[in-house]
Amino acid sequence: MAKGMVAWATVAVAIGLSTLYVASTFLYLSPPNPLTYQLWPVIARIQQPLFAQNWHLFAPNPVRTNLVLTVRCRVGENVTSWHDPFTPLLARHHQNRITPMGRVIRIPQNAMYLFLSRTADEWRHLLCRRVRDHPACRGGDPSARRQRELGRFVLHRITSAACDGLVGPGRASQVQARILIHEPPPWSRRLMPSEAGSTRFIELPWLAYVPWRSSSGGKGWTL
């Protein structure tokens, strides 16, 4: 009798959680409406960050650029060559989509997008179509500056962690990141080799190595 009650209770809880998730997803993806606005704090806690999605899931923007993060380290008077620590993780993710590598590589990808002011803000794209000289389109508004600062901070920490793997924990005195921006050929020339197109580099300045246990002491992102 007790086992039957436990089984029914488990089924009831599973049905309740499934219903809650489906309902929150429906409201999360619905166009703006009063009910979603009132329940947004609850919906956001359920959907973000693991279940976050939007209409781009069904109509994604085509890839126009490929971003690759490379790092190098200074140990005493020696400087290592440029190293790409994340492309192997991306290859592992493509081989087995069940591994957590997809989540890991999102960290440098999102940091580069923030640093380059390439956000997914829908309002920013609509505004820049009409007013191209607006400060928000040039990265001059407070929101864009804060996003760029956050991207710079995360890239700094990522580069320091990568140098731990390259030269050993705590051995690097300075670290440097470089972003490779590759623009593939347009769709009309899609049969060209994958390496075709143009590539440019953005080098960040040398920064002091930061141990992974360091924290900002609650004073923001500046180390």
Secondary structure, 3 states (H helix, E strand, C coil): CHHHHHHHHHHHHHHHHHHHHHHHHHHHHCCCCHHHHHHHHHHHHHHCCCCCCCHHHCCCCCCCCEEEEEEEEEECCEECCCECCCHHHHHHHHHCCCCCHHHHHHHHHHHHHHHCCCCCCHHHHHHHHHCCCCHHHCCCCHHHHHHHHHHHHHHHHHHHHHHHHHHCCCCCCEEEEEEEEEECCCHHHCCCCCCCCEEEEEECCCEECCCCCCCCCCCCCCC
